[in-house]
Amino acid sequence: MANIKSAKKRIKVISKKTLRNKMIKSQTKTAIKKVVTAVTAGNKEDAAVALKGAISAIDRAYSKGVYHKNTTARKKSNLSKLVNKL
């Protein structure tokens, strides 16, 4: 446990940021899962709608600093490939 006041504050701040990042990552993963389930079901219309939502969620996560730029690009590319194969 930290003894210094600034270190105690950093622990509080980091825990808040960790919680926020977990929440954003969870929402993004859920959006990605919706695309994958629509693709496995073979429903092109639902997959296209879910892809739009997933790309939006991924971009939002990037803008908040949760994902790196290349990670964002890779995730969007892989999802687009999945949907385009239908």
FENZI-V568487 format. One record per residue. N is the residue number from 0. SS is DSSP state (helix for helix, strand for strand, loop for the rest). BURIAL is # if it has 9 or more other ideal C-beta (glycine too) atoms within 8 Angstrom, else .. D_CENTER is the distance of its C-alpha to the mean C-alpha in Angstrom with 2 decimals. Layout:
BEGIN
n	ss	burial	d_center
N	SS	BURIAL	D_CENTER
N	SS	BURIAL	D_CENTER
END
This chain:
BEGIN
n	ss	burial	d_center
0	loop	.	31.75
1	loop	.	31.98
2	loop	.	35.31
3	loop	.	34.72
4	helix	.	33.60
5	helix	.	31.00
6	helix	#	29.50
7	helix	#	29.33
8	helix	.	27.52
9	helix	#	24.98
10	helix	#	24.30
11	helix	.	23.69
12	helix	.	21.44
13	helix	.	19.35
14	helix	.	19.01
15	helix	.	17.85
16	helix	.	15.22
17	helix	.	14.08
18	helix	.	13.90
19	helix	#	11.94
20	helix	#	9.29
21	helix	.	9.34
22	helix	.	9.13
23	helix	#	6.09
24	helix	#	4.29
25	helix	.	6.58
26	helix	#	6.15
27	helix	#	3.01
28	helix	.	5.33
29	helix	.	8.09
30	helix	#	7.75
31	helix	#	7.78
32	helix	.	10.57
33	helix	#	12.39
34	helix	#	12.78
35	helix	#	14.06
36	helix	.	16.42
37	helix	#	17.73
38	helix	#	18.46
39	helix	.	20.21
40	helix	.	22.17
41	loop	.	23.20
42	loop	.	22.51
43	helix	.	21.92
44	helix	.	21.82
45	helix	#	19.19
46	helix	#	17.09
47	helix	#	17.50
48	helix	.	16.59
49	helix	#	13.46
50	helix	#	12.54
51	helix	.	13.13
52	helix	#	10.89
53	helix	#	7.93
54	helix	#	8.85
55	helix	#	9.24
56	helix	#	5.90
57	helix	#	4.68
58	helix	#	8.00
59	helix	#	7.83
60	helix	#	5.46
61	helix	#	7.99
62	helix	.	10.78
63	loop	.	10.42
64	loop	.	10.68
65	loop	#	7.81
66	loop	#	7.44
67	loop	.	10.79
68	helix	.	12.09
69	helix	.	13.02
70	helix	#	9.86
71	helix	#	8.35
72	helix	.	11.68
73	helix	.	11.86
74	helix	#	8.87
75	helix	#	10.27
76	helix	.	13.70
77	helix	.	13.47
78	helix	#	12.36
79	helix	#	15.09
80	helix	.	17.54
81	helix	#	17.09
82	helix	#	17.81
83	helix	.	20.57
84	helix	.	22.32
85	loop	.	23.12
END
